[in-house]
Amino acid sequence: MDITLAAGQRVAVAVAGLFAMVAANVVVADDWPRFLGSHYDGISRERGWNKDWPVEGPRTLWRKNVGIGASSVAVMGDRLYTMGNRDDRDIIWCIDSATGTVLWRKEYSCKLDRRMFEGGPGATPTIADGRLFTLAHDGQLHCWGAEDGSPLWRRDLRDDFDGRRQQWGFCGSPLVTEDKLIIDNGGRESSTIALDPATGQLLWASGSDKIGYASPVVARFGSHRVVLLMKATALVGLELDSGQELFRHPWETGYKVNAATAQVAGHRIFISSGYGRGCALLNVRDDGLELVYENKHMANQMDTSVIYEGHVYGISGNDNRGQLVCMALDDGCVKWTQGDTKTGTVALADGYLIVLSEKGGLLRVGPASPDGFKPTGRAVVFKGRSWSVPVLANGRLFAKNNDGDLVALEVRTP
């Protein structure tokens, strides 16, 4: 059949094709207001950023030392928030993410407490409704005005809510959802607490489990909004409104360390821990949890894996023996391993993994694929050990080590 387009039709087709090309290459920015990002999953929804780096790596926008600690960063617009420790004082930073200019800083007394690593804070700040929430390893919980750092309220988990600090301190980042601030408190009859974000007043307290160091997340299963927490010896699911326990799954590890945050994939929950424990996939049913599988193929000692297109990507292992692993979510079968990563942290954006090695500051990006990890860019961004998740937000990539060296890289599309 011979089809001939009129001039106007040809123009329309050409314009439609142009719009399709633009849409395919559109740049979409995304904030990162809390640990693991807006959706608690370690995945930025940012698109169109530059993943093909020159040999020397992307351009460094700025560097700054913010004090010792494993706290990562939270980003809202052009403001970055983080925390560290200097001279036995925690410092809360608000920094212009484009220039590195300090917009405000606040500090308070808090022992460094090296506790078998560099020490300092382990939780990441959380931004919500114009407020910034920070948690020190010793249980000091602060609420600040995000705009100017004005102190709004302060609570002490141990003094005010019978919180129990374990060996590594309070490391779970604050979770703000709807009208509640959720904290992994570890107290007797106050293992998890919900506070009013505006005032810090207690709304409910639940359970007596000790803390497991992971951060709480929230998900919907059926008619329930559920808070998920990795406690010292179990995964626990609580009803958000009341704190009532809905389910639990025993999960014991060496040293009672469950540091990786539970990940939600539809009606299923993926959990993983190091120290030889491994991982499990759990199906959420009306009558509780059903174990789909359990294996040792993914053992996240500290870092939380990311789940993308039916596969789990994460760093499995202990100490210096870690491997970057891709595993099928449905059946737990390993697709590939890469053994030169050691331990470290992983995030994902626009279908690309962002991998930061624990030692030596090696940062790599490459497509998340079950066929293997083939980096399109790499850069050594600092020296020393890093336990902080790399963060991509609004065209900038941020990485931080435990000594407090924070670097901002330009990854906007040229």
Secondary structure as the mmCIF struct_conf table of DSSP 4:
data_model
#
loop_
_struct_conf.conf_type_id
_struct_conf.id
_struct_conf.beg_label_comp_id
_struct_conf.beg_label_asym_id
_struct_conf.beg_label_seq_id
_struct_conf.end_label_comp_id
_struct_conf.end_label_asym_id
_struct_conf.end_label_seq_id
HELX_RH_AL_P HELX_RH_AL_P1 ALA A 7 ALA A 24
TURN_TY1_P TURN_TY1_P1 ASN A 25 ASN A 25
STRN STRN1 VAL A 28 VAL A 28
STRN STRN2 TRP A 32 TRP A 32
BEND BEND1 ARG A 34 ARG A 34
TURN_TY1_P TURN_TY1_P2 PHE A 35 TYR A 40
BEND BEND2 ASP A 41 GLY A 42
STRN STRN3 ILE A 43 SER A 44
STRN STRN4 ARG A 47 ARG A 47
BEND BEND3 GLY A 48 GLY A 48
TURN_TY1_P TURN_TY1_P3 VAL A 55 GLU A 56
BEND BEND4 PRO A 58 PRO A 58
HELX_LH_PP_P HELX_LH_PP_P1 ARG A 59 ARG A 59
STRN STRN5 THR A 60 ASN A 65
STRN STRN6 ILE A 68 ILE A 68
BEND BEND5 GLY A 69 GLY A 69
STRN STRN7 ALA A 74 MET A 76
TURN_TY1_P TURN_TY1_P4 GLY A 77 ASP A 78
STRN STRN8 ARG A 79 ARG A 86
TURN_TY1_P TURN_TY1_P5 ASP A 87 ASP A 88
STRN STRN9 ARG A 89 ASP A 96
TURN_TY1_P TURN_TY1_P6 SER A 97 THR A 99
STRN STRN10 VAL A 102 SER A 109
TURN_TY1_P TURN_TY1_P7 ARG A 115 MET A 116
BEND BEND6 PHE A 117 GLU A 118
BEND BEND7 GLY A 120 GLY A 120
BEND BEND8 ALA A 123 ALA A 123
HELX_LH_PP_P HELX_LH_PP_P2 THR A 124 PRO A 125
STRN STRN11 THR A 126 ALA A 128
TURN_TY1_P TURN_TY1_P8 ASP A 129 GLY A 130
STRN STRN12 ARG A 131 LEU A 135
TURN_TY1_P TURN_TY1_P9 HIS A 137 ASP A 138
BEND BEND9 GLY A 139 GLY A 139
STRN STRN13 GLN A 140 GLY A 145
TURN_TY1_P TURN_TY1_P10 ALA A 146 ASP A 148
STRN STRN14 PRO A 151 ASP A 156
HELX_RH_AL_P HELX_RH_AL_P2 LEU A 157 PHE A 161
TURN_TY1_P TURN_TY1_P11 GLN A 167 TRP A 168
HELX_LH_PP_P HELX_LH_PP_P3 GLY A 172 PRO A 174
STRN STRN15 LEU A 175 THR A 177
TURN_TY1_P TURN_TY1_P12 GLU A 178 ASP A 179
STRN STRN16 LYS A 180 GLY A 187
TURN_TY1_P TURN_TY1_P13 ARG A 188 GLU A 189
STRN STRN17 SER A 190 LEU A 195
TURN_TY1_P TURN_TY1_P14 PRO A 197 THR A 199
STRN STRN18 LEU A 202 SER A 206
HELX_LH_PP_P HELX_LH_PP_P4 ASP A 209 LYS A 210
STRN STRN19 ILE A 211 ILE A 211
STRN STRN20 TYR A 213 TYR A 213
HELX_LH_PP_P HELX_LH_PP_P5 ALA A 214 PRO A 216
STRN STRN21 VAL A 217 PHE A 221
TURN_TY1_P TURN_TY1_P15 GLY A 222 SER A 223
STRN STRN22 HIS A 224 MET A 230
STRN STRN23 LYS A 231 LYS A 231
BEND BEND10 ALA A 232 THR A 233
STRN STRN24 ALA A 234 GLU A 239
TURN_TY1_P TURN_TY1_P16 LEU A 240 SER A 242
STRN STRN25 GLU A 245 PRO A 250
HELX_RH_3T_P HELX_RH_3T_P1 GLY A 254 LYS A 256
STRN STRN26 ASN A 258 ASN A 258
BEND BEND11 ALA A 260 ALA A 260
HELX_LH_PP_P HELX_LH_PP_P6 THR A 261 ALA A 262
STRN STRN27 GLN A 263 ALA A 265
TURN_TY1_P TURN_TY1_P17 GLY A 266 HIS A 267
STRN STRN28 ARG A 268 SER A 273
TURN_TY1_P TURN_TY1_P18 GLY A 274 ARG A 277
STRN STRN29 GLY A 278 ARG A 285
TURN_TY1_P TURN_TY1_P19 ASP A 286 ASP A 287
STRN STRN30 GLY A 288 ASN A 295
BEND BEND12 LYS A 296 HIS A 297
STRN STRN31 ASN A 300 ASN A 300
BEND BEND13 GLN A 301 ASP A 303
HELX_LH_PP_P HELX_LH_PP_P7 THR A 304 SER A 305
STRN STRN32 VAL A 306 TYR A 308
TURN_TY1_P TURN_TY1_P20 GLU A 309 GLY A 310
STRN STRN33 HIS A 311 SER A 316
STRN STRN34 GLY A 317 GLY A 317
BEND BEND14 ASN A 318 ASN A 318
TURN_TY1_P TURN_TY1_P21 ASP A 319 ASN A 320
STRN STRN35 GLN A 323 ALA A 328
TURN_TY1_P TURN_TY1_P22 LEU A 329 ASP A 331
STRN STRN36 VAL A 334 GLN A 338
TURN_TY1_P TURN_TY1_P23 GLY A 339 ASP A 340
BEND BEND15 THR A 343 THR A 343
STRN STRN37 GLY A 344 ALA A 349
TURN_TY1_P TURN_TY1_P24 ASP A 350 GLY A 351
STRN STRN38 TYR A 352 SER A 357
BEND BEND16 GLU A 358 GLU A 358
STRN STRN39 LYS A 359 LYS A 359
TURN_TY1_P TURN_TY1_P25 GLY A 360 GLY A 361
STRN STRN40 LEU A 362 PRO A 367
TURN_TY1_P TURN_TY1_P26 PRO A 370 ASP A 371
BEND BEND17 THR A 376 THR A 376
STRN STRN41 GLY A 377 VAL A 380
BEND BEND18 LYS A 383 GLY A 384
STRN STRN42 ARG A 385 ARG A 385
BEND BEND19 SER A 388 SER A 388
HELX_LH_PP_P HELX_LH_PP_P8 VAL A 389 PRO A 390
STRN STRN43 VAL A 391 ALA A 393
TURN_TY1_P TURN_TY1_P27 ASN A 394 GLY A 395
STRN STRN44 ARG A 396 LYS A 400
TURN_TY1_P TURN_TY1_P28 ASN A 402 ASP A 403
STRN STRN45 ASP A 405 GLU A 410
BEND BEND20 ARG A 412 ARG A 412
#
